[in-house]
Amino acid sequence: MKITEVRLGKISVPLRVPFKTALRTVSSVEDVIVEIHTDTGAVGYGEAPPTGAVTGDTTGAILGALKDHIIKTLVGRDVDDFEDVMKALNSCVLKNTSAKAAADMALWDLYGQLYKIPVYKMLGGSRNKIITDITISVNDPEEMARDAVDAIARGYETLKIKVGANPELDVARLVAIRNAIGSKPCIRIDANQGWTPKQAVRLLNQMQDKGLDIEFVEQPVKAHDFEGLKYVTERSYVPVLADESVFSPEDAMTIMQMGAADLINIKLMKCGGIYNALKIASAAEVYGVECMIGCMLEAKVSVNAAVHLACAKQIITKIDLDGPVLCSEDPIIGGAVFNEREITVSDAPGLGITGITGLRYLD
């Protein structure tokens, strides 16, 4: 199965409501689509969201990395030489992890099709269903409480609450939400780098002293501040999950060796795809550190790839793959089925995507 052509396109999918974090506000998913074509007629699909505030990857940067480096590296190669192809992909350009992730998942899609097996079974096949949380955007406490009640009414049992914007409101936000939904639903929070280390410890311990029962906090401090992350981990009653601090297996190893976080968040767009995500998962297995798998604001092509990884590996115990259910429509044909909180992986060969409606090709 030789790679004959790589086609690029864009999709635009409106969100149900604007998505607000401490870093940005977004009203639609505007992602780059990668199609890798082969001489057998098989097509592999990948996706890359421009998330400049987190990854540094803008639409222009993603397209530039693909056109100037990745496509030239892949065309003419045989998918069956998988390790060689993956090494070439990862070494053809520095960083540019979102572009690499889109190509990576398209290659895994083709490799599964070649051997007529779904990717999650190829990687371990631990389960075929997972349960995701849903994100509550950062707003005034009253609006966040209403959004939380709506999410519980839709059947969600775990809420990921965005905080970090105007930190002095964060405790009030959590109090309002917990009062509105009661004690049973699980609450995890994501500060998106919005706090200083000392501020994080103070706010988190206030939350626990008020009985808010926070499962964990995601990335309380700046991404580069591993020592600050460790400071919070050692002093907070609330367990700490490293997210933006983890862009590579090397980052994950450093954090685990330092004891800088209690959990690791794996995102394909940060680490460059499934190939590198597997290395993070393997390191976490050695250190006994549980992982969450998350996504950016993405449509179903790339989140579907993350579903396959989550269904393969037992070390991934927390699921934050709500991107498709935050969208107001789903233009992706095939792949995992997203039924609100319950996600069922496809047993079709590869990643199971068969087409995309409304795709605008760029060539």
Secondary structure, DSSP 4 states (H G I P E B T S, - for coil): -BEEEEEEEEEEEEEEEEEE-SS-EEEEEEEEEEEEEETTS-EEEEEE---TTTT---HHHHHHHIIIIIHHHHTT-BTTSHHHHHHHHHHSSSS-HHHHHHHHHHHHHHHHHHTT-BHHHHHT---SEEE--EEE----HHHHHHHHHHHHHTT-SEEEEE--SSGGGHHHHHHHHHHHH-SSSEEEEE-TT-S-HHHHHHHHHHHHHTT--EEEEE--S-TT-HHHHHHHHHH-SS-EEE-TT-SSHHHHHHHHHHT--SEEEE-HHHHTSHHHHHHHHHHHHHHT--EEEE--S--HHHHHHHHHHHHH-TTEEEEE--HHHHBS---EEES-EEETTEEE---SSBT-EEEETT-EE--
